[in-house]
Amino acid sequence: MQTKRSSKKNAPPPILNLTLHGQTLLDKNQFKEAIEVFKKLAKEQPNASWREPLIKAYRGRALELAEKSMFKEALVTLENESRISGLPIPLDLILPLAVNTGSIDKLAPFFNYQKEASSLPPAHLLEPIQSLMAILALVGDSKIDKIFPKKDLPFWDHLARAREALTLYGTNQETLLDGALAKIPAQSPFKHFRLFLKSLSLINSQPEKATALLERIPPHTPFAGPASVVQVCSFSEQHLPMALVNLDTAAQSCVATLVGIDPNSISLLNKLNIASRSIPKLFSFLIAHTEQLNLDWVRTTCLELLSIYPEGVPAFEKKFGPLDPFQKNRFLALKAEKNQDITQAEKYWLQCISILKAKPNITEDIPLKIALILRHIHPWQENTRRRRRSFYFNSDEDQHEPFYFLEQSLTYDPDDPEVWIELIRGVLEIKEEKRGNTLLEKALKIFPDNPALLTIAVELALKRHTFVKAVRLAEKLLQINPINPHIRQQILRAQLSQAEKQIHVNRLDLAKKEIQKAEAMARNEIDRGNVRFYQGVLALKHEEINLGLALIQEARSLEGETPFAFYRMFTDAKRLGLQTKIIQQLQQDLRKKLLDPPQKQFILDLISQIDIQLPTSQKRGADNFILLEDYLTKGVPLNFTIQERQWICQRFFEADRDVLLKKFASEGEKQWPEIDCFFVYRLYVQYHGQYGRHAIPADHIQRLVQIYHKAEEKMDPDHLLDPIEEILPPNYLYEDEDKDEDEDEDDSPFLPNDMPLPCAPEELVQMVCNFILENDSPPKDINDMERWIINLMIKVDQLPIFKNIPPPLKSIILLQAVEKILTSQEATKPPPSRPKSRMKPKEIPQKSNSDPDQLKLDFTS
Amino acid sequence: MKNPFQILDVPVQTDDETVRKAWLNLVRIYPPERDPTRFQEIRTAYEAIKTYRDRSRFHLFEPCEPVLESLMRHGLKRAPVRPLSEKMILDLLGESSRNWRMRWSHKGKDESS
């Protein structure tokens, strides 16, 4: 026995060790293990040194379990703690556990009060718990008996009154109900029930009063839920159904009873709510429930839905019969638009127009519909035209002239001034001034006082040198808007231009009158300087040299002695045919002035002058422009903003000033490499021309294509499509589009990407190049070119690597090789000048026979 | 785009005056300082169907999603109004107390986390 006791294995651990071990576990928050240790210790240790740590361990464990939502276990642990400590569990701990476990009876010690306020729980806990107990008592929960075992407590009395009130409400005895509710004291646990029941009785007769009562129920009490359900009853017809479907079944049923809704329609609403999450499901649901939902309404709704769900057309036709052909085509057009198939969309919209035109009874809305459709498809038509022009370099393919659809639309609906303005601006932008003028006259007949139209008319009159008309229109504009300084300036400009016209034909008296009128319009120093200059010119024409020079000097000082003023006066003097000595003097003064350090504003003013001179006096401007080049070049590094530098580049691009364009674009690219326009213009100067594009690095091409598509998407706000189209061939820009359409008549010299080839296309082309150069160099006489290519074709056809390549592809490879050879020969020649306007394809220089595109066409024909 | 006719609560075949009145009425209910999103929605709807031309354009080209509230309204069938029975009230209260306890549990968890 002694041996056994002394054996190490069975001997109990020393008490001191256990105490230390338990304390360590407690410190490490290992409460479960700590409880075990201290329980063991309690069995061995008669004194209560383990008591305090065990209580701590129980508390820690309870909180740990509550954290894991193990409320029952947490409650038991707390009860164990209470048993050992002999103290009640604190209310703030037991309350959430009792509520969560439904063990409301555990709260009995806190409510078995003897009317002493100090023994009650704090108000923020008391109110919701009292309400909860009131509800449990009303629904007959037996746990309430345990909490309030003594039947003489006020709680039971209040419950009886609440039940009485409930019965009175149920039996519709409203007058008695008020009395019964009044018997429930304001501090009773049933006080919120009192508000709730009263609001129920009022919700239909006095909804505002009922809502006010419901708002008095605190949101943290269990009565807040029923209160919000009753509040739904006061919702408007529009919002009620949505609120209804978001309630649970019991609540839905209550609202339906109170407001008067058929229970079957609630079920229908619930299903409709679920179906509405997807358009196809909603469509099917509506079609399947025509009887419950009213046939006409379902038909109208489904018809509306077809515009976003055109796939539903067959189901719709099955249910409601065939669709009106116009509607059917409309849905097909919308479907095509949704799929970004613009060609199909246009086709269906045009069919819609045909159907509308063919209708026997032309109702009022038909012309408007036609006009709106034409306006809708107009941007696509213009886009297609631009692409076609980019491909074919002429507009013969175009069925209609530019802006045809927009112009046609105005014959059906001429009452929209915005459309007139859009059309006229567009037509003038493509330099069709005569057509623009005709349209403008038509528009002004309909809208004689439209300021936007009058402004365009003034600008056009100035452009067309009809200065009297310009003044007349501008004066009308001034009557409409007397404080517009821009109009005054336009009038002044027109009057001075008219004076200039008179000076040219030596009618100096008439010129003087115009200048006098212009003087009355001048409102600032620059305008006065302008007028003074013309007065000086007139004096010089009258051989009053000293007076004339004095007036010109005054004009300069009025205009601030800027390089811009010097430049303008010099060019004007030349144009007005002043004495050579005076012109020379003005030129000399200008040269001196241009030696000053450049200033940002002067540069911008000078460049805007270039803009003004285009296109009417381009040639005159071109001569004088040489004087400015050095000055403008000095201005390249100035701190222009992105927008200013971009504008400068655009002006130089339009004026064909490649040297300055390159300098300004390169500087811009250096400062803002991420801005596309500087990159585009720099590349444009570097690579534009017939063959330059072949030298563009692949990564640059990729970026250019991306910029192009981005610009196209945003309607080209920065005018980048033009320069890009001039350096990149259309095949690169529209690689994947119209593939099927062009497959048989592809005139592209570029290799398609998806053709089966024995090696990389570039390698193949290079091999053919080497083969050609080894065998037969290109003829010097262009007339021999065709024969040379045919001979090459025969020779190349025999190459083993060409064995399995289809004939059309062989032609393309051969032509690429030929083009490469010709390019290398042409590279030393200067590139041909850029056509001035891409909107007038006829002005583009004729291609020579050495153009590989042309060769390809000849060859295939 | 949401259906502007349904947003303004005007019939599909309407006139300029009705649209304008409906718009002004809604703007009074939802001024920009109180509900800027709703105000913007109402304004966009008004701009879309302001004139006969706008409405015609809208009918032709604008695919728009139906407003659920408006669809729901058509599904609603009326029945006589009745007071709630005792049982219904007690069911509602019982359900609410259960929901409240559940919310309490979640609230307790959220607060502790």
Interface residues (C-beta under 8 A of the other chain):
Chain A: A66 E67 S69 F71 P96 V99 N100 G102 P128 L132 I135 L136 L138 V139 L166 T167 Y169 G170 N172 L197 L200 S201 N204 T221 P222 F223 A224 G225 P226 V229 E237 Q238 H239 L240 P241 M242 V245 D248 A250 A251 S253 C254 A256 T257 L258 V259 G260 I261 D262 P263 N264 S265 L268 L269 L272 N273 S276 I279 L282 Q292 L293 N294 W297 T300 T301 E304 L305 S307 I308 R330 L334 K338 D365 L368 K369 L372 I373 H376 D413 D416
Chain B: N3 D9 V12 Y52 R53 S56 R57 L60 F61 E62 P63 C64 E65 P66 L68 E69 S70 L71 M72 R73 H74 G75 L76 K77 R78 A79 P80 V81 R82 P83 L84 S85 E86 M88 I89 L90 D91 L92 L93 G94 E95 S96 S97 N99 W100 R101 W104 S105 G108 K109 S112
